[in-house]
Amino acid sequence: MRYREKYERWAFAALVLVPLGLWLGGTGVELISMEHRNPVVLGKQVSELLRRGMLAYAERDEVAGLTGENWLNWLDRGMPLPYFHTEGGRSLLQLPYRDPQDDCSDIDVDALLSAVRMRLRVPLEESA
């Protein structure tokens, strides 16, 4: 299944390579360059990764045009908890658009990555 293979590749990148590159970057495992330690850069890349992953798994016309609260609602569909309506998950809406030089100490990057990991682990519900 072509879509399934794409989804699995994006899921692997989100679940393994991004966190591993972030947290092991200083130990010689340079999977991601040092610029990714910036929460805004990470937010942009996670947002793109999540969108592409969902486009590979769901119908394009169902996902491509979603923004804001509609995007978060779609991401929370079928999840055991509304991860994208928590502070970490909601940061997906504003983090990619912040100035990379801003203080981002108010963003819980770990919570955002946890929400993304959960979305990629939990199978999507069939659309109604």
C-alpha positions in Angstrom: 0.0 0.0 0.0 1.6 3.2 -1.2 -0.1 5.5 1.3 0.6 3.2 4.2 4.3 3.1 3.3 4.5 6.9 3.2 2.7 7.2 6.5 5.1 4.8 8.1 8.2 6.7 6.9 6.8 10.0 8.2 5.8 8.3 11.5 9.3 6.9 11.9 10.8 10.3 11.3 8.5 12.0 13.8 8.7 9.3 16.4 12.4 8.4 16.2 14.6 10.8 14.2 13.3 14.1 15.3 13.5 13.4 19.1 16.7 11.4 18.7 18.3 14.2 16.8 17.2 16.8 19.2 18.3 15.1 22.4 21.3 13.2 21.1 22.6 16.0 18.9 25.4 16.9 21.3 26.7 13.3 21.7 27.9 12.9 18.1 24.7 11.6 16.7 24.0 14.5 14.3 20.7 13.4 12.8 19.4 17.0 12.9 21.6 20.1 12.7 22.0 22.3 15.7 19.5 24.8 14.3 16.7 22.4 15.3 17.2 23.2 18.9 15.3 26.4 18.2 11.6 25.7 19.1 10.3 27.9 16.3 12.4 26.0 13.6 11.3 22.7 15.3 7.7 23.8 15.3 7.8 24.6 11.6 9.3 21.3 10.7 7.0 19.3 13.0 4.0 21.1 11.6 5.1 20.3 8.0 5.9 16.7 8.9 2.5 16.2 10.6 0.6 17.7 7.6 2.5 15.6 5.1 2.1 12.5 7.2 -1.7 13.0 7.4 -1.9 13.9 3.7 -0.2 10.6 2.9 -2.6 8.7 5.1 -6.0 10.5 4.6 -7.8 11.9 1.6 -6.2 15.1 0.3 -9.6 16.9 0.1 -10.3 16.0 3.7 -7.0 17.4 5.1 -5.3 19.9 2.8 -7.6 22.9 3.5 -7.8 22.6 7.3 -6.4 25.4 9.4 -6.7 26.6 13.0 -9.3 25.0 15.3 -10.6 22.8 12.4 -7.1 21.3 12.0 -6.7 20.7 15.7 -10.2 19.1 15.8 -9.3 16.8 12.9 -6.0 15.9 14.5 -7.8 15.0 17.8 -10.3 12.7 15.9 -10.2 9.2 17.3 -7.6 10.1 20.0 -8.1 8.8 23.5 -7.6 12.4 24.8 -7.8 15.7 22.9 -4.0 16.1 22.8 -4.1 19.0 20.3 -6.4 21.0 22.5 -3.8 20.9 25.4 -1.3 23.7 25.7 1.4 21.7 24.0 -0.7 20.6 21.1 -2.2 24.0 20.6 1.2 25.5 20.2 1.2 23.9 16.7 -1.0 26.8 15.6 1.3 29.6 16.7 4.8 28.3 17.1 5.7 28.0 13.4 4.8 31.7 12.9 6.8 33.1 15.8 10.1 35.0 15.3 12.9 32.4 15.8 14.7 35.0 17.9 11.8 35.3 20.4 11.9 33.8 23.9 10.0 30.6 23.5 10.2 29.5 27.1 6.4 29.6 27.3 6.2 26.7 24.8 6.2 23.1 26.0 8.1 21.5 23.2 8.0 18.1 24.8 4.2 18.3 25.1 3.9 19.2 21.4 6.2 16.3 20.4 4.1 14.0 22.6 0.9 15.1 20.9 2.5 14.5 17.5 3.8 11.1 18.5 0.3 10.1 19.8 -1.4 11.2 16.5 1.1 9.1 14.5 0.6 6.1 16.7 -3.2 6.1 16.9 -5.0 5.0 13.7 -7.2 7.6 12.1 -11.0 7.2 12.4 -12.8 6.8 9.2 -14.5 10.0 8.1 -18.2 10.3 8.9 
